[in-house]
Amino acid sequence: MSELYKRYVDVEVRMQKDRTMIPLRLVWDDGRKYEIDKVGRPEKRASQVGGCGIRYEVKIHGQYRYLFFEKDRWFIESTQP
């Protein structure tokens, strides 16, 4: 398995009236947007790359990834820094 890095990303989110956040798409540094096709139930979990936050298992273009909300910022576990 490749080494993983914490990669901070912009996330477009729907905030529901019960304060539940639903991530809708990732926005890369160059402006590319990636639709999130499926969002798993949020859980408080530690990341393999350090830190702890609310972890969402998301499906983007057929691939499952972990997306974290930690201290008011979003990051993914990425093979690229």
C-alpha positions as CSV (number, residue, x, y, z in Angstrom):
1,M,0.0,0.0,0.0
2,S,1.2,3.5,-0.8
3,E,2.0,6.0,1.8
4,L,-1.0,8.2,2.6
5,Y,-1.1,11.9,3.2
6,K,-3.6,14.4,4.6
7,R,-4.8,16.5,1.7
8,Y,-7.0,19.5,2.6
9,V,-9.8,20.1,0.1
10,D,-12.7,22.5,-0.3
11,V,-16.1,20.7,0.0
12,E,-19.5,21.9,-1.1
13,V,-21.9,20.9,1.7
14,R,-25.6,20.9,2.3
15,M,-26.3,21.8,5.9
16,Q,-29.6,20.4,7.1
17,K,-31.8,22.0,9.8
18,D,-30.7,19.4,12.3
19,R,-27.1,20.5,11.7
20,T,-26.2,17.4,9.8
21,M,-23.7,18.1,7.1
22,I,-24.0,16.3,3.8
23,P,-20.9,16.6,1.5
24,L,-22.0,17.1,-2.1
25,R,-18.7,17.6,-4.0
26,L,-15.0,18.0,-3.6
27,V,-13.3,21.0,-5.1
28,W,-9.6,20.6,-6.0
29,D,-7.0,23.4,-5.8
30,D,-7.2,24.0,-9.6
31,G,-11.0,24.4,-9.4
32,R,-12.0,20.9,-10.7
33,K,-15.1,19.6,-9.0
34,Y,-15.8,15.9,-8.2
35,E,-19.4,14.9,-7.4
36,I,-19.9,12.7,-4.4
37,D,-22.1,9.8,-5.6
38,K,-22.8,8.2,-2.2
39,V,-22.2,9.3,1.4
40,G,-21.9,6.8,4.2
41,R,-23.0,7.5,7.8
42,P,-20.7,10.0,9.6
43,E,-18.7,8.5,12.5
44,K,-16.1,10.0,14.8
45,R,-12.9,8.2,13.8
46,A,-9.2,8.6,13.7
47,S,-7.4,9.0,10.4
48,Q,-4.6,6.7,9.2
49,V,-2.6,9.9,8.5
50,G,-3.1,11.5,11.9
51,G,-5.8,13.5,13.5
52,C,-9.4,12.6,14.4
53,G,-12.7,14.0,13.2
54,I,-16.0,13.1,11.6
55,R,-15.3,10.5,8.9
56,Y,-17.5,10.0,5.9
57,E,-17.0,7.1,3.6
58,V,-17.8,8.6,0.2
59,K,-18.0,7.2,-3.3
60,I,-16.6,9.4,-6.1
61,H,-16.5,8.1,-9.7
62,G,-16.9,4.5,-8.5
63,Q,-14.1,4.7,-5.9
64,Y,-14.6,4.7,-2.1
65,R,-12.5,7.2,-0.1
66,Y,-12.5,8.6,3.4
67,L,-13.4,12.2,3.8
68,F,-12.8,13.8,7.2
69,F,-14.1,17.0,8.9
70,E,-11.6,18.0,11.5
71,K,-11.4,21.3,13.4
72,D,-13.5,23.2,10.8
73,R,-11.5,21.8,7.8
74,W,-12.0,19.0,5.4
75,F,-9.3,16.5,4.2
76,I,-9.1,13.2,2.4
77,E,-6.5,10.5,2.8
78,S,-4.6,10.8,-0.4
79,T,-1.6,9.0,-2.0
80,Q,-0.5,12.5,-3.2
81,P,0.6,15.3,-0.8
